[in-house]
Amino acid sequence: MAAAGERAVTVIGGADLTRQLLAADLVDELRVDVMPVLLGAGLRLFERTGPLVLEKLGVDEVGARTSLRFRVATAPR
């Protein structure tokens, strides 16, 4: 992410991409949108990410969507 310098970078993706970014310690803030739709299958977002500390920044509701925002810090080892 050296090309971004000190600028904010937004990445939109699924569980696999999110896990890769968390593992590389490239996530400062995490936003998770929850919709009341059952797809029947999927990946666990925090599986194999290692210890994390999530500080809740906010919860927004827009229609059926609930958006959760967290500050991400690695847990003490």
Order of alpha helices (4+ residues) and beta strands (2+ residues): alpha-beta-beta-beta
